[in-house]
Amino acid sequence: MDKVLDDVEAGGGLDIMRYVNLVWEHALSFWIIASLVMLLAIAYAYSLPKVYEAKSTIAIEQSVINDLVRGIAITPSMDAKIRILQVSLLSRSSLLGVMNALDMDLGLQGAALEERIAAVRSNVNVGLNEKRGLFTIAYQSTSPERARDFVNTLTRQYIEASTSDKREESFEATRFLADQIEVFRKRIEAAQSEIDAFKADRGMILNMSEPALRQEILRAQEELQILRIRKTDLLAQRGVMLRNTPLRNRLEALERELSAMFVSYTAKHPRVVRLKQEIEGLKREVSRKSEEERRAIYGTSEYQRIKVELSAVEQQEAQLLGKIEENEKLLREIPSVASELAELENRRRKESLIYEQLVGRYGQSEVSKQMELQDKAVNFRIIDPAVLPSVPVSPKRWLIILAGMAGGLGIGFGVLFIFDFLNPRIRSADELRKMGFHVMAVVPSISDVAESRRLWRRRISVTLCGMAWCCVVISIALTELMQMPYVELALSRVGTTISSWL
């Protein structure tokens, strides 16, 4: 590299002719190295097995019937099918089904089988075109028949499985809805029975009006007030009768007289003392004869009338109090009873709403099931089935050969450049001057003319042979680019001939 830089510094640029001369001087080595690399590239290109790719194009069509039954039937959307398409196609069960059908898993178990499935999955390519509703399935294999059969089998199994799964889903959905309809029907009947029992038990409370009850309580309270006034009056009359006896009247008269005497006399006055003694004696007589006097009063018709009337008033009072208490209790229960009934009816209403929705969904499910059974929803149509591929997709032999040709030329020049770089000999007087030596004179080299011509002819021959070989290599690459199997047929015949000799 230092020498290259020296050339650049000395000549103001890279000395191309020096390296051309280098190749010219070592033409034989250059072309041998380049030819060997090209030959190795050709051998490598033809040693690689051919890989063929089969491809199938499938369209997912949304049926016109979907628009006609929209809102009546529930059909899977095309977007939903496309989203799960690649996952379904490359699933283990899908690939294993195809391998079983094509006998690609014979004798494989455990880890070996999983490796084979992974290898097969890596060779499957699923392309999606969501706007056009198309998808392609491609598979690469060294056998064109295997590639074609794999793609067609995978396509067929996916379409059959997809149709079968949708039908099974439709049947399961219909059965599920039918079971749920029966469950909710029983729940509605149970809710209705509970409401009927509740109304039978608390119907009287539900039929009552709060304003009417409040008005009735107010009237009862007014009547109770009147009764209590009458009761007080009767109790007062009874008390007057019990106190209005001859002895009690005499005792009250003496007590009034004693009170009047205290105005004029002191407590020690003989008349006052005598009157007090008389009052005390009368009190003892009243206490002794009070029961007899009461019995005499009890037997009078007036007392009996008051007693009967008082008893009737007390009964009416008790009835009114019971009625007020009962009405107040009912008044307190009405909101809770109404709330409980509303909750029961709300639960029945919710159950009925779900039941109606289930019945409607059941009808949609029936239509959807028939559409799936008759493939009227989303259809798969194979536009281009996989055919036997005749042209391999790899290896790109022409590209490998041309790359080998370029690499051979480059490697040949690189080897010469490295050997030249590592060669310690002095090539010119300038190199001596750069090393610090003073060059006094230069003796030119005198070559043998005959030897020079012989070397020149040999180098010309080698170069022409190398260029001819390059033309052959380019021709081989062009035949491969144009899919002409001439070289492959020739190699096959050579191999057959060698095998027959052996």
Buried (B, 14 or more C-beta within 10 A) or exposed (E): EEBBEBBEEEEEEEBEEBBEEBBBBBBBBBBBBBBEBBBEBBEBBBEEEBBBBBBBBBBBEBBEBBEEBEEEBBBBEBEEBBEEBBEBBBBEEBBBBBBEBBEBBEEBEEEEBEEBBEEBBEBBBBEBEEEEBBBBBBBBBEEBEBBBBBBBBBBBBBBEBBBEEBBEBBBEBBEBBBEBBEBBBEBBEEBBEEBEEBBEEBEEBEEBEEEEBEEBBEEBEEBBEEBEEBBEBBEEBBEEBBEEBEBBEBBEEBBEEBEEBEEEBEEEEEEBEEBBEBBEEBBEEBEEBBEEBBEEBEEEEEBEEBEEBBEEBEEBBEBBBEBBEEBEEBBEEBEEBBEEBEEBBEBBEBBBEBBEEBEEBBEBBBBBBEBBEEEBBBEBEBEEBBEEBEEBBEBBBBBBBBBBBBBBBEBBBEBBBEEBEEEEEEEEEEBBEEEEEEEEEEEEEEEEEEEEEEBEEEBEEBBEBBEEBBEEBBEBBEBBBEEEEEBBEEBEEEEEEEEEEE
